Amino acid sequence: MPIGLVALAIGGFGIGLTEFVIAGLLPEVAADFRVNEAAAGWLISGYALSVAVGAILLTAAVTRLPRKQVLVGLMVLFIAGNLVSAIAPTYSVMLTGRIIAALCHGAFFGIGSVVAAGLVAPAKKAGAIAVMFTGLTLANVLGVPFGTFIGQAFGWRATFWAVTAIGVIALVGIVTLVPRPTAETAHVSNLRGELRAFRSGQVWLSIAVTVLGFGGMFGAFTYIAFTLTKVSGFATGAVPWLLVLFGVGLFAGNILGGRFASRRLDLTLIVLLIGLTVVLAVFALSAASPVATIIALVLMGAFGFGTVPGLQTRVMLYAPEAPTLASSANIAAFNVGNALGAWIGGITISMGLGFTSPLWAGAAITAAAVIAMVVAATRRSASPAEAEAELVAV
């Protein structure tokens, strides 16, 4: 495994920690700044919206620059954002720090995916992307519980100081471990060339699958604490540890999904999305059983995040001459899916359908992702030119 992938994974770990750890610290942050829960929630939703904006606009702005230099600049932006959050004297400054850090999120994973794929042989691209995203999954498994513990023990600012330090480590790693581009890999594109990637129907289909697939999983996950406590009967104090199990599923799914996607990309995605649809439906039916709930949590994370390396690889596959903006657009699509799923899940609860209704809604959304993925695979098979492109790229 190229050592540069480790540096990218560390950066992914820090970014994932920044995104998710705030959820466990919202009560402390709200009390410190004397704002209500709704205002504090903007530290999460504002971050997600900024990720989607930054993934497109920031990537478009740096398409002409060498990718390693861009990654270095993005980590500097990440460090600055978390430093602002750590020292923020007011809620507004804290929100500003969150937005600054979020702007680098989509561009880092989008450009980092292209860099990671370029560090390995063509047949190992999905696996390399999975290694980079391992940092994101480990942020859920280890980082969030540990970061919450630090914040509760030493104050929430200590957590952001720790994240800032992780950013510095990632920055040093990228500078020293990610190889300098060679004459073959030093591809510098332009915005017009990158935008040509969106002429491909397969790129749009891949993005649609991303929105629907993650919309289904996160539509269910957003309200999972209510399902666990109100339906499954778990105590509130057990929820963080149950989410660790969900994170274990994320980690395993990411690694295995990357390996299988490297062999049979479209088939792997179809199988994983069907599996996720079934898991969500069975979870909804068996949520009253604590044992079944634990199993379903792990499987939901595994099938859901198992699609990430394949989806990221696929959108790059059909934009071979201009993968950077397409890759970042797919990262934005993940966050659009998160917001869409959470919105639909909230509607089902507001309609009085109960706390298993987001699971049913998630299953329906993911079923739509299956249909979109089958259409994409069928269209690819019907196009000799695209099939040949896949064989060359993968």
Secondary structure, DSSP 8 states (H G I E B T S, - for coil): --THHHHHHHHHHHHHHHHHHHHHHHHHHHHHHT--HHHHHHHHHHHHHHHHHHHHHHHHHTTTS-HHHHHHHHHHHHHHHHHHHHH-SSHHHHHHHHHHHHHHHHHHHHHHHHHHHHTS-GGGHHHHHHHHHHHHHHIIIIIHHHHHHHHHHH-HHHHHHHHHHHHHHHHHHHHHHS----TTT-----HHHHHGGGG-HHHHHHHHHHHHHHHHHHHHHTTHHHIIIIIS---GGGHHHHHHHHHHHHHHHHHHHHHHHHH-HHHHHHHHHHHHHHHHHHHHHHTT-HHHHHHHHHHHHHHHHHHHHHHHHHHHHT-TTSHHHHHHHHHHHHHHHHHHHHHHHHHHHHTT--TTHHHHHHHHHHHHHHHHHHHHHHHHHH-HHHHHHHHHH-
